[in-house]
């Protein structure tokens, strides 16, 4: 009888481990359903309390969005490089970008989400993107802090750069919104 109960318990634990796949079998972190790069950012922005909000714009100059993130067209590479601080060679590794930035001063807050064509390249993409952002020749002051995350196993790379308090808040909201699907890759002062 005791042997039967032990076998049943072991069987239940084994099935749970296989189903979960994370703890016992080393499976991947859970994925979060995301519609597009703008949706990645809007999921974070939608959690801001009224007193945390600031006047912001999303999208690009042709298709701007007020106070929400929007898709940033990749057709004008020069604009993508200048606005989102991504190097031109990295643009070939993405098929979509979303943006959300402070409407008065992009150095105060700029965020972008990139959908990578190959999630396996997320680590090298993020390292190159960090180099591109930190080597930017800023006008009207230098942002204080940079954070960067991969989401859904590298499917998306998200960054935010700007005033430390705004970046810390964005970072906390992103982690709360995406949980284990988000992995921090950069969190450092740049000024």
N, C-alpha and C positions, 0 to 999 in steps of 0.2 A: 504494500500500500504506500509506504513512504517513498519507495523507489519510483512508483508511478507518479506521485505528486512532484517529485524532483524532476522527472523527465518532462512532465507537463510544464513546469515553470521554465525549464531550460528551453523548451520548444517555443513558449510564448516570448521569452527574451530574444531568442534567435530570430523569430519572425519580426519582432519590433525592430531589431537591429537592421534587418534587411530592408524593411519598409522605410525606416528613417534614413538609413544609409549614411548619415553624417557622423554620428558618434563612434560607432563600432567599425564601420567599413571605410571611413575616411572619404565619404562622398563630398561633392561640392556644396558650397553654401546655397541656400535657397535663392531662387530667382524671383524677381518682382515683375509683374506685367507692366510694360511701358509702351505707349503708342509711338512716341518719337522723341527726338532730342529736346524739344521744347517741353514736352510732357515731363521729362526727367526733372527739369528745373521747376516747372509749375507745381509739381507735387510737393516740393520743398516750400516754395513761395506761398502756397495756399495755407500753410500752417502758421504764417506770421500773424501775430496779434496786431491790432490796429496801431498801437504805439511803436511797433517794430518796423512798420512799413516806411518807405521813402519813395519819392517820385522816381520812377524808373521806366525804362523802355526795353522792349525785347524785339527780336527779329533783326532785319537789316534796314538800310536806308530806303529801299524800295517798298518794303512791306513791314513798316513799324507796328508794334503793338504797345499800347499804353498799359503800364503797371502789371505786365505779365511777360513771361518768356515767349519768344517766337522763333520760328525757323529762320536761320541765316543762310541765304543762298550762297552756294560755293562757286557760282559762275564767275564772279568778279574776285579773282584770287588776291589781287592787291588790297582790296577792301577787307577781305577775310583776314589777311596777314596783319594789316594795320589796326583793325578793330578788335580781333579776338586773340592777337598775339601768338598765333600759331605760325610756324615757319612754312613756307610754300611746299617744301618736300613732304611735310606731314599731311598736307591736304590730300595727297594721293592715297592715304591710308584710311580716309573717312569717306562716308557716303552721305553724311548729314551732320548739321550743326545747329544748335539752339543757343540763343543768347538772352541775357537779362543783365542790364547795367543801369547804374545811377544816371538819371537823365541830365544832371548838371555837370558832373565830373566823373568820368570813367575811372579815374584813379581812386575815387572814393569806394567804388564797388563795380566790379565787372565779373560776371560768371558766364561760363559756356559749358555746353555738354556736346560731346562728339560721339557719333556712332561709328565704331571701328568696323572696317570690312573684315578684319581677322582679330577676334578676341584674344588669340594667343599672343598677339603683338602688344598687348596693353602695357606691359611693364616697360618695354623699350620706348613705346609711344609716349608714355607719361614722363619718362626721363628726358626725352628730347623736347617735349612740350614745356617742361619745367625750365630747361635751358633757354628756350625761346622766350618765355615770359620774363625770366630774370635778366635776360640781356636786352630787354626792350629799353629804348631811349625814351623815358617818360617825359611828358610836358606837364607843367603845373603841379609838380611834386611827385614823389615816389610813393607808391602804395606801401603799406606797412607789413602786410602779411599775405601769404599764399597758402591755400589748401587745395589738395587734389585727391580725388577718389576714383576708384574703378567701381562700376556697378554691374551686377549680373555676370560676374566672372570675366570682366574685361570687355563686355559688349559695349559699354559706355565708359568714357573718361570724362569726369566733371571737374572743373576747377573754379575757384573764386579767388580774387585778388583785390585788395583794397585796405580800408581802415580796419584795424585789428578787431574792434568791437563788432563791426558788421560781419566780418569774416568768421569770427568765433560763433556768432549767432547762426549764420548760414550753415556752418559746419555741424553745429548741434542739431539743427532742424533736419539736415540731410541724413545724419545718422539715425535720428528718430524715425524719419520717413521710410528709410530703406533697410534699417536693421542690419542683419548679417549679409544682405545682398550688397552692401557697400563696404569697401576696403580702403582705408586711408593710405595714400602713398606719399603724400607730402604735407607737412604742416610746419611752416617755418617763417620767421621774419625775413623780409627782403630789404627793409630800409635801414 
